[in-house]
Amino acid sequence: MKNLMNTYGAPELLISHGSGAWLYDQTGDKYLDALSGIAVCGLGHSHPAISEAIALQSEQLVHCSNFFATSNQQILSKKICDISGMSNAFFCNSGAEANETAIKIARMYGKNKGIEIPTILVTSNAFHGRTLAAISASGAKKVQVGFEPLLTGFERVNFNDIHAVKNIAKENKNICAVFIEPIQGEGGINIPNDNYLNELEKICRENNWLLMLDEVQTGNGRTGEYFCYQHNKIQPDVVTTSKGLGNGFPIGACLASGLASDILQPGSHGSTFGGNPLACAAAIATIDSIYSEDILINAKNIGQRLVYSLSSTLANVTAVKSIRGMGCMIGIELDRPCKDLFSIGIKNKIIINVTAENIIRLLPPLIYSEEEADHLTNTLSGMIKSYSEQS
Ligand SMILES: Cc1ncc(COP(=O)(O)O)c(C=O)c1O
């Protein structure tokens, strides 16, 4: 690994291939994946429809630049707008890049309204990616330290505190947009009150702010609806997504509607690779498979089964403070730091993740069978019980 930058620490496994919900190392050992490449491979690994779409498209045209139209980009933009109720899409390559697009839309929207220092309302514990604008919008100091000066033009309130938003609306006339994850992922699977997003939408409408949702992690079926905001039946002005959009093929999107939809004009934004025919082919196949295989319903059912079974097997474990989730986005909060559980998981042949120091984060593929869900519950519960007795 001496030729790689040390951005991710020393890896514990060399993965050779994957199939469905399972990953295989180079010795042939298999691991039940409860992370999906960090909320990416919702349809599991080596999904035949997606592999075929990528293979066929690669024989036709991989890239031609955004100077030209391609039918794949047209088909994908129509599909994603029909699903989301948004009116147009900008395609890019990652979550952070989609978020950069949203931030630029908000700033230009503010400028067009005559606001000299357009300011975006963001939240504590937010995570929006690793570019400079994205770390400035993010809430955790650890992603910002050493990279100052950060971007200005952000004001922060506590996540899930609607009164704080109401107060800022009275005080700060530079605010032009709210940018928020419907459920905080990296921040610890923080699920707001049921009507938080509805109230945010109302405040945005009253103040002519853009409601901008970061659905990079929550989107593409993860929570049991295609987008998480659809549980609340609201219509945002800007939605960003990426991760699960291409089931592992890199692609991101910034979707806009209403006032936000014609802010960006020729020359104001772009991306060389964004929305190329190959990436779009992967995303089209992913979306089609999500619907033809009833993945949203499975994500809901499997998620409920996991939360229910984990809650009952861990009911008497005092180290467990809370088990929460929506669809296949689940957090188990312990009363102590538990980063070691990642390595312990590997020894027990399951792939899990720990975020925000003490939250076990489960992001299993949305295709899990009931048997796979139960295997995860049994293995993980055993691990948590012995960890809480020893640590
Ligand atoms: C909510 C959210 N936004 C943005 C990002 C950044 O996405 P990417 O790593 O594709 O730039 C992430 C990644 O974890 C995320 O969870």
The ligand as an SDF file (V2000), in Angstrom:
LIG
                    3D

 16 16  0  0  0  0  0  0  0  0999 V2000
  -25.0590   12.8600    3.5620 C   0  0  0  0  0  0  0  0  0  0  0  0
  -23.7970   12.8160    2.7630 C   0  0  0  0  0  0  0  0  0  0  0  0
  -23.5070   13.8330    1.9410 N   0  0  0  0  0  0  0  0  0  0  0  0
  -22.3970   13.8320    1.1950 C   0  0  0  0  0  0  0  0  0  0  0  0
  -21.4900   12.8000    1.2550 C   0  0  0  0  0  0  0  0  0  0  0  0
  -20.2510   12.8300    0.4170 C   0  0  0  0  0  0  0  0  0  0  0  0
  -20.3680   11.9460   -0.6600 O   0  0  0  0  0  0  0  0  0  0  0  0
  -19.0620   11.5670   -1.5150 P   0  0  0  0  0  0  0  0  0  0  0  0
  -18.1670   10.7940   -0.6210 O   0  0  0  0  0  0  0  0  0  0  0  0
  -19.6150   10.7570   -2.6540 O   0  0  0  0  0  0  0  0  0  0  0  0
  -18.4570   12.8430   -1.9760 O   0  0  0  0  0  0  0  0  0  0  0  0
  -21.7500   11.7210    2.1030 C   0  0  0  0  0  0  0  0  0  0  0  0
  -20.7950   10.5960    2.2070 C   0  0  0  0  0  0  0  0  0  0  0  0
  -20.7580    9.8610    3.1540 O   0  0  0  0  0  0  0  0  0  0  0  0
  -22.9320   11.7220    2.8750 C   0  0  0  0  0  0  0  0  0  0  0  0
  -23.2300   10.7160    3.7160 O   0  0  0  0  0  0  0  0  0  0  0  0
  1  2  1  0
  2  3  1  0
  2 15  2  0
  3  4  2  0
  4  5  1  0
  5  6  1  0
  5 12  2  0
  6  7  1  0
  7  8  1  0
  8  9  2  0
  8 10  1  0
  8 11  1  0
 12 13  1  0
 12 15  1  0
 13 14  2  0
 15 16  1  0
M  END
$$$$
